[in-house]
């Protein structure tokens, strides 16, 4: 029996793939038999990631904010590595500031990265996937699109826009064989999150009390969710936002 979770021979383009969640998803895609092309702004991080990931990985230095370059990026990936069958829109930026001190330029920059950049790349990939009648497009969302979280108004607005965009794109492209979904990570263990929480014990206690499972997740948890949503196992799944949060999004 064929393994419905196998990504054997499939090529995934992962933005922001050099570190963190992007790297975790790249690992999982490769473990499931796929190949990855990772992008990001820092060539040193991308090179180090590919050295770890091995021969099933390649990288292209690219900034998703360069909107005019997105068609060229997709052309380059497909000419060098083959058809993009999976797109994971993971690249992002973050502006932590209270709303009264958030500038118009800062707000616009965050929206451009997550919304315009993510949409533009999805559109260019879909132009190629639709004629092939096959493809999976995955966005990374955030708990800030679901819950009221202070000091991240631009990020919250951007991720809320992503949530609506996923449903709209799913309604347009799924009839042509291109599924569109998103993953909402909860608190995921990393050097950054551990440092932030260890420096603020009351906040850490409050956050941990909201997680039903009693601990933070790992990038591997997000990676295997990405494998599921990219594989034949989810062939009838589209327009979904899959929360990987240990139950935190449902806590009072």
N, C-alpha and C positions, 0 to 999 in steps of 0.2 A: 504494500500500500504506500502510495506517495505521501511524504510528510507534508501536511498542509501549512506548516510553519516554515518550510524551507524557502530560502531566497537564493538558491543555487543559480549562479550565472547572472543574477540581476544587478544592475548598477544603480547606486543611490548617490545623489548629490546632496551633501549636507553642509549648510552654511553655518559659520561659527563652529566648525568641527575640530578645531585645534585643541580645545580645552573643555573642561566641565561636562555639561550634559551632551554637547555635540560629540565630544570624544567618546563618551560612554555609549551613545547611540551607534557611533561608527564601530566600536568594538562588537556590539551585539549584532549588527548587520553582517559583519564578517563572520562571526561565530555561526550565524544562520546560513552561511554559504554565499553571501553576497560580496560585491565589490563596492568600494566607496571612493568618491572624489570629495575631499573636504576643502572648504574655502574659508578665508578669514583675512584680516588685515596684516597679521604678523607672520612673516615667512618663517621666523625661527620657531614659533610654536607649531606651525603646520608641519615643518620638516621633522621636528621631534616627535610629533604625533604619528607621522607616517613611518618613522623608524620603529616605533613601538608596534604599530598595526601590521606592518609587514607588506608583502608583495601584493596583497589584494587592495592596497590603498594608494592613492595619488593625491596631490594637492595643487591648487591654483590660488595664488595670492589675489584677493579681490575684496573690494569694499562694496557691500550691498547698497550703500547710500549713493553710489555712482549709477544713477538710474539709467542713463543712456547706454551704459556698458552691459546691461543685463542680456539683451539678445546675443551679443558677442560672446558672453560667458557661456551661454547654453550651446551656441554653435561650436565653441572650442571644446567643451566637454564631449559633445556627441561626435565630433570629428576625430578626437584623439582616443576616446575610450569606449564609444558605442552609445546606443540609445539610453537616455535617462528614463528608467522605469519607476524610480522612487525619488521624490524631492522631499527633503526635510528642511523646512524654513525655521532655523534655530537662531540665527544671528540676531543680536539685540543689543541695546544700550539702556542705560538706566540713569535717571536724574532724580536724586534724592534731595528734596527741598520742600518746605511748606508751600502751600498754594499761593500765598500772598507774595512770596519771593521767587516764584517760578516765572522766568522771562518768556516772552513770546517765541524768541529764537530757540530757547532750550526745549520748550514744549513742542515746537514744530520739528526739531531734530529727532526727538524720540518717536514721534508719529511717522516721520519719513522712514526711519529704519524699519520699524515693525510693520507698518501698514503699507506705505507706498513701495518700499523695497520688497517686502514679502509678497505683495500682490503682483508687482511687476515680474518677479522671478517665476511665480506660479503661472502667470499668464503665458510667459514665453515657453515654459515647459509644457503647458497644456496645449499650446499650438502644435507641438510635436506629438504629444501623447494621444490626442483625440483622433488623428488619422490612423493611429495604430490600434485604437479602441481599447487601450489598456494603460493604466498608470495609477500611482498612489501619491497624493500630495498631503503632507503632514505639516501642520503648524504647531509651534510650541506656545501655549497660552500661559496663564498665570492665575493664581488665587486672587490677585488684585483685580481681576475682571469679575469676580464673584462676590468678594467681601470688601467692606470699607476699610482701607488701610491708609493711615496718615502718611503724609510727606512723599507720596509717589503719584501725584495726580496725573502727570503726563504719561507715566507708565501704565497706570490704571486705564486711562482713556485709550491708549494704544492697544492694550490687550483686549479691552471690551470691543473695540473695532474689529480686531482679529476674530473674535468669537462670532460676530455677525457675518463677517466676510466668509468664514468657513461654511456656514449654513447656506449663504447665497451661492457660493461657488459650487457646493455640492449639488444644489438644485439645478444648476446649469450644465455641469460637466458630467455628472454621474450617468445620465442617459447615454453618454458617449463612451462609457467604460472607464472614466477617470474618477476615482473616489477621492474625496477631500475630508479630512478629519483633523482633530487637534488633540493634544495632550496637555493637561493642566497638572504640573508638578506641585506637590506640597513642599514641605521643608526637606530638602535633600542635603545629605551630609557632604560637606566640603571644607577645605581649610578656611574659606571665607565665612561660611555660616557658623562654623565652630568658634572662630575668633570673635565674631559679632555677638554670639550668644554668651560665650564665656565671660565677656567683658560687661555683661548686663544680666546678672543672675535673676532678678525679678522678672525680666522679660522672658528669659529662658524658661523659667518655671511656668509662666502663663502659657507660652507656646506649647511646651511639652504636655501640659494638662489638657490641651485641646486635641491632641493626637490620640485617637482611640487605641492605636497599636503601641503607644508608649515610647516610640523611638523615631528618629528621622529615617527617611529612605536613603537609597544610594543611587548613583547614576546608572547602575545596572538595572534597577527597577524601571527606570525610564526607558532604558535601552530595549528591554524585552517587550515593553508596551509598544515601542516603535516597530519592533519586528512583527508583532501581531497585526498592527494596523497596516503594515506594508505587505503582508503575506496573503496567500490564498485563503488562509483561515478566517480572514475578515472580509471575504469577497462580497458579503451582503451588508457591510457596514459603511455608511457614509453620512456626513453631516454630524458626526458624533464628537463630543468633547469628553475624553476619557480622563477622569481624575485619578492621579496616582499620589495620594496624600495621606494614607494611613487613617482616613476617616476625618481628618481635620476640618474639611469643608462642611461637615454635618454637625459639628459640635456647637453647643450653646455656650 
